[in-house]
């Protein structure tokens, strides 16, 4: 007989009351983890606020932010500015890691530990159905994660805005791996996927450390895969011209080369790998190149990419939740 067989009970409570009771019990049992999460939220907000205050109070000698003597030809950014850029350049990756840790916590201490130790039995014996028991352990962290990460996204975007408007300085780009995941709804989709995968791994494995490891591994693969193939989530734009193209600062440059008269693309690496002498331009012309081209995602593609990625993550999360409840139903008899 499965260790997840539900104890027999004669009392059956209503679904809403049962779920509310499960939520209250869950919050009380894991109040230390909630306080730790709240502390991380406050620390994250405090870091961004402190960096912006530091930048605003940094001493500059020129109105344009130049810290050298006015009239010099060399621009030197303030130490506060460069330090803020360094910290915020990877802020999106940090938020992605926090979202993944939520899933690891769900997989381990929240669900798998109870299944492994058998502490789920008293709850099931008190008219709490397995479905309500699992629903509470998925809904609570999912709701708290969405609220907390939404606040952090807003604060992070507010911090990034402080880096704009400085001359001769390139702030973190919207498509950077360390920025893009933490600036939009894709982070919330990843957090919900983390919770769903954590619940699925927990009910499948029922071992705390193994469930946490599998959850972390799966989420790492998903995050890495999206980072490597994100540019394929939305059709890119082809820009072309007779001479070398000048791209705007907001363009995500994917590849470039030259077009033949028939429209066939010749990429620069096609000439870099040959034994032909002379410039790459001459090589491309010899191969029939006529016009220059560049494949780019303009800044206007930020939201399409965010929304498509969010949709993929939410679809995976829905599948994981469905599978988790099916597995629990099969195991508890």
C-alpha positions as CSV (number, residue, x, y, z in Angstrom):
1,X,0.0,0.0,0.0
2,X,1.3,3.5,-0.9
3,X,2.6,5.6,2.0
4,X,0.3,8.3,0.7
5,X,-2.9,6.4,1.3
6,X,-5.4,8.8,2.9
7,X,-6.6,7.9,6.4
8,X,-10.3,7.1,6.6
9,X,-12.4,9.9,8.1
10,X,-16.1,10.4,8.5
11,X,-16.2,14.2,8.8
12,X,-16.1,16.1,5.6
13,X,-15.7,19.9,5.7
14,X,-16.6,22.2,3.0
15,X,-14.0,23.0,0.4
16,X,-13.6,26.8,1.1
17,X,-13.3,26.3,4.8
18,X,-10.9,23.4,4.4
19,X,-8.7,25.4,2.1
20,X,-8.7,28.5,4.4
21,X,-7.8,26.3,7.3
22,X,-5.0,24.7,5.4
23,X,-3.7,28.1,4.5
24,X,-3.7,29.3,8.1
25,X,-1.9,26.2,9.3
26,X,0.6,26.6,6.5
27,X,1.4,30.2,7.4
28,X,1.7,29.4,11.0
29,X,4.1,26.4,10.4
30,X,6.4,28.3,8.1
31,X,6.3,31.8,9.7
32,X,10.1,31.8,10.0
33,X,10.5,31.3,6.3
34,X,7.9,34.1,5.7
35,X,9.9,36.4,7.9
36,X,13.1,35.5,6.0
37,X,11.4,36.2,2.7
38,X,10.1,39.5,4.0
39,X,13.6,40.4,5.1
40,X,15.0,39.6,1.7
41,X,12.3,41.8,0.1
42,X,13.2,44.7,2.4
43,X,17.0,44.2,1.8
44,X,16.5,44.2,-2.0
45,X,14.4,47.4,-1.9
46,X,16.9,49.0,0.4
47,X,19.9,48.2,-1.8
48,X,18.3,49.8,-4.9
49,X,17.2,52.9,-2.9
50,X,20.6,53.2,-1.3
51,X,22.3,53.1,-4.8
52,X,20.0,55.8,-6.2
53,X,20.6,58.0,-3.1
54,X,24.3,57.4,-3.5
55,X,24.2,58.5,-7.1
56,X,22.1,61.5,-6.4
57,X,24.5,62.7,-3.7
58,X,27.7,62.0,-5.5
59,X,29.8,65.1,-6.1
60,X,30.1,66.3,-9.7
61,X,31.7,69.4,-11.1
62,X,29.8,69.8,-14.3
63,X,26.0,69.9,-14.9
64,X,26.3,67.0,-17.4
65,X,27.7,64.7,-14.7
66,X,31.3,64.9,-15.7
67,X,33.5,64.6,-12.6
68,X,36.5,66.1,-14.3
69,X,37.2,69.8,-14.4
70,X,34.6,71.6,-16.7
71,X,36.1,72.0,-20.2
72,X,38.1,68.8,-20.2
73,X,37.8,66.5,-23.2
74,X,37.8,63.3,-21.2
75,X,34.6,62.1,-19.5
76,X,34.9,60.2,-16.3
77,X,31.8,58.9,-14.6
78,X,31.4,59.1,-10.9
79,X,32.4,56.1,-8.8
80,X,28.8,56.0,-7.5
81,X,27.5,55.8,-11.1
82,X,29.9,53.0,-12.2
83,X,29.2,51.0,-9.0
84,X,25.5,51.3,-9.4
85,X,25.8,50.1,-13.0
86,X,27.9,47.1,-11.8
87,X,25.4,46.1,-9.2
88,X,22.2,46.6,-11.3
89,X,23.7,44.9,-14.5
90,X,23.0,41.5,-13.0
91,X,19.9,42.4,-10.9
92,X,17.6,40.5,-13.3
93,X,19.6,37.3,-12.8
94,X,19.5,37.7,-9.0
95,X,15.7,38.0,-9.2
96,X,15.5,34.9,-11.4
97,X,17.6,33.1,-8.8
98,X,15.2,34.2,-6.0
99,X,12.2,32.9,-8.0
100,X,14.0,29.6,-8.5
101,X,14.7,29.3,-4.7
102,X,11.0,29.6,-4.1
103,X,10.4,26.5,-6.1
104,X,13.2,24.7,-4.3
105,X,11.6,25.6,-1.0
106,X,8.2,24.3,-2.2
107,X,9.8,21.1,-3.3
108,X,11.7,20.5,-0.1
109,X,10.5,21.9,3.3
110,X,7.0,22.7,2.1
111,X,5.8,19.4,0.6
112,X,8.4,16.7,0.3
113,X,9.4,16.9,3.9
114,X,5.8,16.3,5.1
115,X,5.4,13.4,2.7
116,X,8.7,11.9,3.8
117,X,8.1,12.2,7.5
118,X,4.4,11.3,7.4
119,X,3.2,14.6,9.0
120,X,0.6,14.9,6.3
121,X,-1.5,12.2,7.9
122,X,-3.0,14.3,10.7
123,X,-4.1,16.9,8.2
124,X,-5.8,14.3,5.9
125,X,-7.4,12.7,9.0
126,X,-9.1,16.0,9.9
127,X,-11.2,16.3,6.8
128,X,-8.6,17.9,4.6
129,X,-8.6,16.2,1.3
130,X,-5.2,15.5,-0.5
131,X,-6.3,17.9,-3.2
132,X,-6.9,20.8,-0.8
133,X,-3.8,20.0,1.1
134,X,-1.7,20.3,-2.1
135,X,-3.6,23.3,-3.4
136,X,-2.8,25.2,-0.3
137,X,0.9,24.4,-0.6
138,X,0.9,25.6,-4.1
139,X,-1.4,28.6,-3.9
140,X,0.2,30.3,-0.8
141,X,3.8,30.4,-2.2
142,X,2.5,31.3,-5.6
143,X,0.5,34.2,-4.4
144,X,3.3,35.5,-2.1
145,X,5.9,35.1,-4.9
146,X,3.8,37.1,-7.3
147,X,3.2,40.0,-4.9
148,X,6.8,40.1,-3.7
149,X,8.4,39.8,-7.1
150,X,6.1,42.4,-8.6
151,X,7.4,44.9,-6.0
152,X,11.0,43.9,-6.7
153,X,10.4,44.3,-10.5
154,X,9.1,47.8,-10.0
155,X,11.9,48.7,-7.8
156,X,14.5,47.3,-10.1
157,X,13.1,49.1,-13.1
158,X,13.1,52.3,-11.0
159,X,16.8,51.7,-10.3
160,X,17.7,51.1,-13.9
161,X,16.0,54.4,-14.9
162,X,18.6,56.3,-12.8
163,X,21.3,55.2,-15.1
164,X,19.8,56.9,-18.2
165,X,20.6,60.4,-19.4
166,X,24.3,60.4,-18.7
167,X,26.5,61.4,-21.7
168,X,29.1,59.0,-23.1
169,X,27.8,56.1,-21.0
170,X,25.9,53.0,-22.0
171,X,23.6,51.7,-19.3
172,X,22.6,48.0,-19.1
173,X,20.8,47.0,-22.2
174,X,17.2,45.8,-22.1
175,X,18.1,42.4,-23.7
176,X,21.1,41.6,-21.5
177,X,20.9,38.2,-19.8
178,X,21.3,39.9,-16.4
179,X,18.6,42.5,-17.0
180,X,15.8,41.1,-19.2
181,X,14.5,38.3,-16.8
182,X,14.0,40.8,-14.0
183,X,12.2,43.6,-15.7
184,X,8.9,42.2,-16.8
185,X,6.1,39.5,-16.3
186,X,8.4,36.7,-17.5
187,X,9.9,36.7,-14.0
188,X,6.4,36.1,-12.5
189,X,5.9,33.3,-15.0
190,X,9.1,31.7,-14.0
191,X,8.2,32.0,-10.3
192,X,4.9,30.2,-10.9
193,X,6.7,27.5,-12.9
194,X,9.1,27.1,-10.0
195,X,6.3,26.6,-7.6
196,X,4.5,24.1,-9.9
197,X,7.7,22.1,-10.7
198,X,8.6,22.1,-7.0
199,X,5.2,20.6,-6.1
200,X,5.4,18.0,-8.9
201,X,8.9,16.9,-8.0
202,X,7.9,16.6,-4.3
203,X,4.8,14.4,-4.9
204,X,6.8,12.3,-7.4
205,X,10.0,11.7,-5.4
206,X,8.8,12.3,-1.8
207,X,12.3,12.8,-0.6
208,X,13.3,16.3,0.5
209,X,16.9,16.7,-0.8
210,X,16.2,14.8,-4.0
211,X,13.1,16.8,-4.7
212,X,15.0,20.1,-4.2
213,X,17.8,18.9,-6.4
214,X,15.5,17.9,-9.3
215,X,13.6,21.1,-9.0
216,X,16.7,23.2,-9.2
217,X,18.1,21.2,-12.1
218,X,14.9,21.5,-14.1
219,X,14.6,25.3,-13.5
220,X,18.2,25.8,-14.3
221,X,17.8,24.0,-17.7
222,X,14.7,26.1,-18.5
223,X,16.4,29.4,-17.6
224,X,19.5,28.5,-19.6
225,X,17.4,27.4,-22.6
226,X,15.4,30.6,-22.6
227,X,18.5,32.7,-22.3
228,X,20.1,31.0,-25.3
229,X,17.1,30.9,-27.5
230,X,15.2,34.0,-26.4
231,X,15.9,35.8,-29.7
232,X,13.8,33.2,-31.5
233,X,10.6,33.9,-29.6
234,X,9.6,36.7,-31.9
235,X,10.5,37.4,-35.5
236,X,13.5,39.7,-35.9
237,X,13.7,42.7,-38.3
238,X,16.0,42.8,-41.3
239,X,17.6,46.2,-41.9
240,X,19.5,46.8,-45.1
241,X,21.4,49.5,-47.0
242,X,24.1,50.2,-49.5
243,X,26.7,51.0,-46.9
244,X,27.6,49.8,-43.4
245,X,24.5,50.1,-41.2
246,X,24.4,52.2,-38.0
247,X,22.2,50.6,-35.4
248,X,20.5,52.5,-32.6
249,X,21.5,52.0,-29.0
250,X,18.3,50.1,-28.3
251,X,18.8,47.5,-31.0
252,X,19.6,43.9,-30.1
253,X,22.0,43.0,-32.8
254,X,21.7,39.3,-33.8
255,X,23.8,38.9,-37.0
256,X,24.9,40.9,-40.1
257,X,26.4,40.5,-43.5
258,X,25.5,41.3,-47.1
259,X,22.7,40.4,-49.5
260,X,23.3,39.1,-53.0
261,X,21.2,40.4,-55.9
262,X,18.9,37.4,-55.5
263,X,18.4,38.1,-51.8
264,X,20.6,35.4,-50.5
265,X,22.3,36.2,-47.2
266,X,26.1,36.1,-46.8
267,X,27.3,36.4,-43.2
268,X,30.6,37.9,-42.3
269,X,31.8,34.6,-40.8
270,X,31.6,33.1,-44.2
271,X,34.5,35.2,-45.2
272,X,36.4,35.1,-42.0
273,X,36.8,31.3,-42.4
274,X,38.2,31.5,-45.9
275,X,41.8,31.8,-47.2
276,X,41.0,34.8,-49.3
277,X,43.3,37.8,-48.9
278,X,42.1,41.3,-48.5
279,X,39.3,42.8,-46.4
280,X,36.1,41.0,-45.5
281,X,34.2,43.6,-47.5
282,X,36.1,42.6,-50.7
283,X,35.4,38.9,-49.9
284,X,31.7,39.5,-49.6
285,X,31.7,41.5,-52.8
286,X,33.5,38.7,-54.6
287,X,30.8,36.3,-53.4
288,X,28.1,38.5,-54.9
289,X,27.3,40.8,-52.0
290,X,25.4,43.9,-52.9
291,X,23.7,45.5,-49.9
292,X,24.6,45.3,-46.2
293,X,22.0,43.9,-43.8
294,X,21.6,43.4,-40.1
295,X,19.2,41.2,-38.2
296,X,18.0,43.0,-35.1
297,X,15.4,43.1,-32.4
298,X,14.5,46.8,-31.8
299,X,13.6,48.1,-28.4
300,X,9.9,47.8,-29.4
301,X,10.3,44.0,-29.4
302,X,10.8,44.0,-25.6
303,X,7.2,43.5,-24.7
304,X,6.5,40.8,-27.4
305,X,9.5,38.9,-26.2
306,X,8.4,39.3,-22.6
307,X,4.8,38.2,-23.2
308,X,5.7,35.2,-25.4
309,X,8.2,34.0,-22.8
310,X,5.6,34.5,-20.1
311,X,3.1,32.5,-22.0
312,X,5.5,29.6,-22.4
313,X,6.4,29.6,-18.7
314,X,2.7,29.7,-17.7
315,X,1.8,26.8,-20.0
316,X,4.6,24.7,-18.5
317,X,3.4,25.7,-15.0
318,X,-0.1,24.6,-15.8
319,X,1.1,21.3,-17.1
320,X,3.2,20.8,-14.0
321,X,0.3,21.6,-11.7
322,X,-2.0,19.2,-13.6
323,X,0.6,16.4,-13.4
324,X,1.1,17.0,-9.7
325,X,-2.6,16.6,-8.8
326,X,-2.8,13.5,-11.1
327,X,0.2,11.9,-9.4
328,X,-1.2,12.7,-5.9
329,X,-4.6,11.2,-6.8
330,X,-3.0,8.1,-8.1
331,X,-0.7,7.7,-5.1
332,X,-3.3,8.3,-2.3
333,X,-5.6,5.6,-3.5
